Amino acid sequence: MAVKSVKIPDIRIEKLIYGGDGLAHHDGATVFVRFVLPEERVVAEVVEQKKKFIRAQLDAVVEPSPTRVVAQCPHFAVCGGCHYQHIPYDAQLRYKTEILRETLRRIGRVEWPGEIRVHSAQPWGCRNRAQWKVRPFAENGAAAGGDPRLGIGYYGANSTTLVPVNDCPILSPAPIKALLSLRDALAAGALPRTLREIEVFASPEAPAAKAKLLLTATFAGLPARATEIGAKIRAAVPDIESLLLHDPARERMELDGPGFIEYETPVAKYRVGHFSFFQVNDFLVGPLQEQVTQSSAAGVGREGLALDLYAGVGLFAVPLARHFDRVVAVESNPAAARDLASNVRGQGAIEVRTADVEEFLANYKAQPDLVVLDPPRAGLAPGVVHRLLRLSPRRIKYLSCEPPTLARDLRLFLDAGYRIAEIRLFDLFPQTFHIETLARLEKGS
């Protein structure tokens, strides 16, 4: 139940946990509160109270940690995007490593005494994708004064209230430039009031070429003059390579452009379309490719078969073909599978299957030398694990964006006789609680 104006006057934060909260105890209940640091004493206001736990909002820091820093973004703690800007970056990495280790132990009973190798890069200006909400200022309550103009930004933390933003320092330069241009166009009334969301994805800046944008504009009712709307969006954001106007309720789409942009990594150029997934951190895409696809042992020559499951647009399938005679890349999203087929065209070693992973594995017989797994946050369905164990791959590389589901799935592989050979943490999402983990598993003898 919701509780108003009830404050906990003095609690000590014990540790940070996965999800962005600090954990404390008060009168026998566990208290979760954000934007804190271990050992800090804080005052918190109760926002939800259950029998055994309390969710609270930070009211004041009574005894701050000596490591606490001033957030770089003026919208921090109001916008729901970032969680750790009050923490120095080296400390963020340390806390994430501790959280990962503890989550594996608590949820999966996975004890990993070895090193967790951390891969990090620039903690600012690294994110190549953003999704902004568009709403009338008047929807934000009386304080907006009935302002009919449209604002652009993010939802507030645990809220569907728009937080208009004029900066977002985690974004790379091209999306920031687009954000500011769109903000001005909306304020001037140049875009229709049925516009609800804008998503941008940017190719990396290069010395000889500007970044190109893939922009998807979602409407609650796309007006009839879609061409005119597209022209106004392009006038505001000249760097758009491909523009898609989308009205999901009416299943209407208007495409202006090729439908994709090219994103170049140290390995290859990739076609990435409007509805395809791609890694969001410009600085760590290359290191991630290298660690996922390189051989686990020095001096190993070409191997036989690799399965790239949840293959997306082929980020890993393409470099895997350098080390394997045959690569089977499986992707269920038809849009991503089209990009995947384009990206591997001419590479005879790579076979594309547009299929659900579990259904594909149900009829697959060959034993792989390596299986690469990059599932969504929900992790692996039980049937996927069961069918993989039947194939008995020699090695598995599991890339996960959700430590709790990774812990659950690793437990199943360990119980079946696999062992963990290595765990790496890639900080693809600086300033947030999100953790990307690469676990290398080997078949027990």
Secondary structure, 3 states (H helix, E strand, C coil): CCCCCCEEEEEECCEECCCCEEEEEECCEEEEEECCCCCCEEEEEEEEECCCEEEEEEEEEEECCCCCCCCCCCCCCCECCCCCCCCCHHHHHHHHHHHHHHHHHHHHCCCCCCCEEEECCCCCCCECEEEEEEEEHHHHCHHHCCCCCEEEEEEECCCCCEEECCCCCCECHHHHHHHHHHHHHHHCCCCCCCEEEEEEEECCCECCECCCEEEEEEECCCCCCHHHHHHHHHHHCCCEEEEEEEECCCCEEEEECCCEEEEECCCCEEEEECCCCCCCECCCHHHHHHHHHCCCCCCCCCEEEEEEECCCCCCCHHHHCCCEEEEEEEECCHHHHHHHHHHCCCCCCEEEEECCHHHHHHCCCCCCCEEEECCCCCCCCHHHHHHHHHHCCCEEEEEECCHHHHHHHHHHHHHCCEEEEEEEEECCCCCCCCCEEEEEEEECC
